[in-house]
Amino acid sequence: MILKMDSSELGSPVYIQPAIRIDLSIQITKPPILVAPIRNETEDCIIIDAEGYKATGYFDVPIFVQHTEAMMEEIDRMDEEIEMEDIEDWSVVDIDSYDKKNELTVVEYIDDIYAYYKKAEVHYKFELMEETLYWTMNLIDRFLTVQSVIRKKLQLIGITALLLACKYKEVFVLVVQDLILISDKAYARKEVLEMEKLMGNALQFNMTVPTTYVFMRRFLKAFQSDNKVELVSFYLIELCLVEYEMLRFPPSILAAATVFIAQCTLGVSREWNTTWEKHSSYDKNQILECSKLMVSFHQKTAVGKLTGVHRKYNTSKYGNASRCEPASFLLEAWF
């Protein structure tokens, strides 16, 4: 390696290169270096005057010096780019600043809500089972009811809950490194494992709990639903995953109301009959409030800020379920 030293110390630019062995069997076509070398105190390298070295005509500038100077220029260029990025950060517009005075926009929770949508997108990305998403959300909700956490740890809780849900429901479990990558390497592997232990202890390792998904499957069968009703039902229930108001309803009521609203949305039925009441164990008055909230969420899904679920179900794979018009008539004249 050749190092460039300050000319103020030695009078002119010099280069330091380690002593090398020369194979005498190689024919030298250029004259040897005529500059007298100066050894340093430890004699582990020699010092050659740069100007004199160049005057010999052996070669212009050592190749390693050219490489080093090129690297320095690249570093200077990167520093300039970083400075420009810092300047650009100041120009980022806070798109939620205009809504801070409007309590209905819940600006202080907007990051948390988008975090929920991110979990749904991650679930879709890894092609996991549908039930895994509901287990993940169940673990998150139950953990947050018993453990206070700071906001910057919410994403860590989300990926840890997904890891636990995969271990419980999936055949092929995601590796921790995959979860770290989808979080943009915001957390280390050790942090994920520590959160996994904390979450398990907080929930007393009680993973076998009923989710909305298991009731959905039962009620879809009871209501003799076809594939279209099933897709609309899951679309509606996923809209509820990010709505705080829906946490007060047990999973069975959510499932019963969802399947019924899906039937009404597609015009299959508009009446809550005795068969549905028997298999769900709820009468129409018990699902009234939940159903109205669900219809209101359906009305605003395509025009609000949170459109992740709407985009997911606006594909042929999911039957374009999000294109169905909401059953708004239920808000005016209840069945």
C-alpha positions in Angstrom: 0.0 0.0 0.0 1.3 3.5 -0.8 0.5 6.4 1.5 0.6 10.1 0.6 2.1 12.3 3.4 1.8 16.1 4.0 4.4 18.1 2.1 4.7 20.5 5.1 6.5 17.7 7.0 8.9 16.5 4.4 9.3 19.5 2.0 7.6 17.9 -1.0 4.9 15.3 -1.6 6.3 11.8 -0.9 4.9 8.3 -1.2 5.6 5.5 1.2 5.7 2.0 -0.2 6.8 -1.2 1.6 10.0 -2.9 0.6 9.4 -5.5 -2.1 11.3 -8.5 -3.4 12.4 -8.3 -7.1 12.8 -11.4 -9.2 16.2 -11.0 -10.9 15.1 -13.3 -13.7 12.8 -10.7 -15.1 14.3 -8.4 -17.7 13.9 -4.8 -16.8 13.4 -2.7 -19.9 13.3 0.7 -18.1 16.1 2.3 -16.1 16.0 1.6 -12.4 14.9 4.3 -9.9 17.8 6.8 -9.5 16.3 8.5 -6.5 18.0 7.7 -3.3 15.6 6.1 -0.9 15.2 7.3 2.6 14.4 4.7 5.2 12.2 5.5 8.2 13.3 4.9 11.7 11.9 1.4 12.0 13.2 0.5 8.5 10.0 -1.3 7.5 9.4 1.0 4.5 11.3 3.4 2.3 10.4 7.0 1.4 10.7 8.1 -2.2 10.5 11.7 -3.3 7.5 12.0 -5.6 9.0 14.5 -8.0 12.2 12.6 -8.3 10.3 9.4 -8.7 8.3 10.8 -11.6 11.5 12.2 -13.2 12.9 8.7 -13.7 10.2 8.0 -16.3 9.6 4.6 -14.7 5.9 5.4 -14.7 3.9 8.5 -14.1 2.1 8.0 -10.8 1.8 4.8 -8.8 -1.4 3.0 -9.6 -2.4 2.7 -6.0 -2.2 6.5 -5.6 -4.5 6.9 -8.6 -7.0 4.5 -7.0 -6.8 6.2 -3.6 -7.4 9.6 -5.2 -10.4 8.2 -7.1 -11.8 6.9 -3.8 -11.3 10.2 -2.1 -13.2 12.0 -5.0 -16.0 9.4 -4.6 -16.2 10.1 -0.9 -16.4 13.8 -1.5 -19.2 13.3 -4.0 -21.1 11.2 -1.5 -20.7 13.8 1.2 -22.2 16.4 -1.2 -25.1 14.1 -1.9 -25.8 13.6 1.8 -25.7 17.3 2.4 -28.2 17.7 -0.4 -30.5 15.1 1.1 -30.4 16.9 4.4 -31.4 20.0 2.7 -34.3 18.3 0.9 -35.6 16.8 4.2 -36.5 20.4 5.2 -38.7 20.7 2.2 -40.9 17.6 3.0 -44.5 18.7 3.4 -46.4 17.5 6.4 -49.6 16.3 4.6 -51.5 15.8 7.9 -50.8 19.3 9.3 -54.0 20.7 7.8 -56.1 18.0 9.6 -54.7 18.5 13.1 -57.7 20.6 14.2 -60.2 18.1 12.9 -60.6 15.4 15.6 -62.3 13.0 13.2 -59.0 12.6 11.2 -57.2 11.3 14.3 -53.9 12.6 13.0 -52.0 11.4 16.2 -52.9 7.8 15.3 -52.4 7.9 11.6 -49.0 6.2 11.8 -50.4 3.5 13.9 -53.3 2.9 11.5 -50.9 2.6 8.6 -48.8 0.2 10.6 -51.9 -2.1 10.8 -52.3 -1.9 7.0 -48.6 -2.7 6.6 -49.2 -5.9 8.5 -51.9 -6.9 6.0 -49.6 -6.1 3.1 -46.8 -8.2 4.6 -49.2 -11.1 5.1 -50.1 -10.9 1.4 -46.5 -10.6 0.3 -45.4 -13.8 2.0 -48.5 -15.7 0.7 -49.5 -16.9 4.2 -52.8 -18.5 5.1 -55.7 -16.2 5.7 -56.1 -17.3 9.3 -52.5 -16.2 10.0 -53.5 -12.5 9.5 -56.3 -12.8 12.1 -54.0 -14.5 14.6 -51.4 -11.8 14.1 -54.0 -9.0 14.8 -55.4 -10.9 17.8 -51.9 -11.2 19.3 -51.2 -7.5 18.8 -54.5 -6.4 20.3 -54.2 -8.7 23.3 -50.6 -7.7 24.0 -51.3 -4.0 23.8 -54.1 -4.4 26.4 -51.7 -5.7 29.0 -48.5 -4.0 28.1 -47.7 -0.4 27.6 -45.2 0.3 24.8 -43.8 3.4 23.1 -44.9 4.2 19.5 -41.6 3.4 17.8 -41.9 -0.2 19.1 -45.2 -0.9 17.4 -43.6 -2.2 14.2 -41.5 -4.5 16.3 -44.6 -5.8 18.0 -46.2 -6.3 14.6 -43.5 -8.5 13.1 -43.1 -10.4 16.3 -46.8 -11.2 16.4 -46.6 -12.3 12.8 -43.7 -14.6 13.7 -45.7 -16.2 16.6 -48.7 -16.6 14.4 -46.7 -18.3 11.7 -45.1 -20.7 14.3 -48.6 -21.6 15.5 -50.5 -21.9 12.1 -48.1 -22.2 9.2 -46.3 -25.3 7.9 -43.3 -23.3 6.8 -42.3 -20.6 9.3 -40.8 -17.3 8.3 -37.2 -16.8 9.5 -36.4 -13.8 11.7 -34.2 -12.3 9.0 -37.1 -12.0 6.6 -39.0 -10.0 9.2 -36.1 -7.8 9.8 -35.8 -7.0 6.1 -39.4 -6.1 5.6 -39.0 -3.7 8.6 -36.2 -2.0 6.6 -33.7 -3.4 9.2 -35.1 -1.2 11.9 -34.5 -3.8 14.5 -31.8 -6.4 15.2 -32.4 -10.1 15.5 -31.9 -10.0 19.3 -34.7 -7.4 19.6 -37.2 -9.6 17.8 -36.3 -12.6 19.9 -36.6 -10.5 23.1 -39.9 -9.2 22.1 -41.1 -12.7 21.3 -40.3 -13.8 24.8 -41.9 -10.7 26.3 -45.1 -11.2 24.3 -45.3 -14.8 25.2 -44.9 -14.1 28.9 -47.4 -11.2 28.8 -50.0 -13.5 27.1 -49.1 -16.4 29.4 -48.4 -18.4 26.2 -52.1 -18.6 25.6 -52.2 -18.9 21.8 -55.3 -21.0 21.4 -58.0 -18.3 21.3 -61.0 -18.0 19.0 -60.5 -15.5 16.2 -63.0 -13.9 13.8 -61.8 -16.3 11.1 -63.0 -19.5 12.7 -66.5 -18.0 13.3 -66.5 -16.6 9.7 -66.0 -20.1 8.3 -68.9 -21.5 10.5 -71.3 -18.7 9.6 -70.5 -18.8 5.9 -71.5 -22.4 5.9 -74.7 -21.7 7.9 -75.7 -18.9 5.6 -75.0 -21.2 2.5 -72.8 -18.6 1.0 -71.1 -18.8 -2.4 -67.6 -17.7 -3.3 -68.6 -14.2 -4.0 -70.3 -13.7 -0.6 -67.2 -15.2 1.0 -64.8 -12.7 -0.7 -67.0 -9.7 0.2 -67.2 -11.0 3.8 -63.5 -11.2 4.2 -63.1 -7.8 2.5 -65.5 -6.2 5.1 -63.9 -7.9 8.1 -60.4 -6.8 7.0 -61.7 -3.2 6.8 -62.6 -3.6 10.5 -59.1 -4.7 11.5 -57.9 -1.0 11.6 -61.0 0.4 13.3 -60.7 1.0 17.0 -64.5 1.0 17.5 -64.7 -2.6 16.5 -62.5 -3.9 19.3 -65.5 -3.8 21.7 -67.3 -6.5 19.8 -66.4 -10.2 20.3 -65.2 -12.1 17.2 -68.5 -14.1 16.9 -70.6 -10.9 16.6 -68.1 -9.4 14.1 -68.3 -12.6 12.0 -72.1 -12.8 12.1 -72.6 -9.1 11.1 -70.0 -9.4 8.4 -71.6 -12.4 6.6 -75.0 -10.8 6.9 -73.8 -7.4 5.5 -72.1 -9.3 2.6 -75.4 -11.0 1.8 -77.2 -7.7 1.8 -74.4 -6.0 -0.3 -74.8 -8.6 -3.1 -78.6 -8.7 -2.8 -78.7 -12.3 -1.8 -80.9 -11.6 1.3 -82.1 -8.7 3.4 -83.6 -10.6 6.3 -82.1 -12.1 9.4 -83.9 -15.4 9.6 -84.3 -18.1 12.2 -81.6 -20.4 10.7 -79.0 -17.7 11.0 -80.2 -16.8 14.5 -79.9 -20.5 15.6 -76.3 -21.0 14.3 -75.0 -17.6 15.4 -76.9 -17.5 18.7 -77.6 -13.8 18.0 -80.8 -12.0 17.2 -81.0 -9.0 14.8 -80.9 -6.5 17.6 -77.6 -7.8 18.9 -75.8 -7.3 15.6 -77.5 -4.0 14.8 -74.8 -1.6 16.1 -71.9 -3.6 14.7 -73.6 -3.9 11.3 -74.2 -0.2 11.0 -70.6 0.6 11.8 -69.4 -1.9 9.2 -71.6 -0.3 6.5 -70.2 3.1 7.4 -66.7 1.9 7.0 -67.5 0.3 3.7 -68.9 3.7 2.5 -65.6 5.5 3.0 -63.1 2.9 2.2 -62.4 4.1 -1.4 -62.2 7.8 -0.6 -60.3 7.8 2.7 -56.6 7.9 3.3 -56.4 4.2 4.2 -56.9 2.2 1.0 -54.7 -0.8 1.4 -57.5 -3.3 1.9 -59.5 -1.7 -0.9 -56.6 -2.1 -3.3 -56.0 -5.7 -2.2 -59.6 -6.7 -3.0 -59.8 -4.7 -6.2 -58.0 -7.5 -8.1 -59.3 -10.5 -10.0 -57.7 -12.8 -7.4 -60.2 -11.5 -4.9 -63.1 -11.2 -7.3 -62.9 -7.4 -7.3 -64.9 -7.5 -4.1 -64.1 -3.9 -3.2 -66.0 -2.7 -6.2 -69.4 -3.7 -4.7 -71.6 -0.8 -3.6 -72.1 -0.7 0.2 -75.5 -1.7 1.6 -76.3 1.9 2.6 -80.0 1.1 2.9 -79.3 -0.7 6.1 -78.4 2.6 7.7 -81.9 4.1 6.9 -84.4 1.3 7.1 -83.2 -1.6 9.2 -84.4 -5.0 8.4 
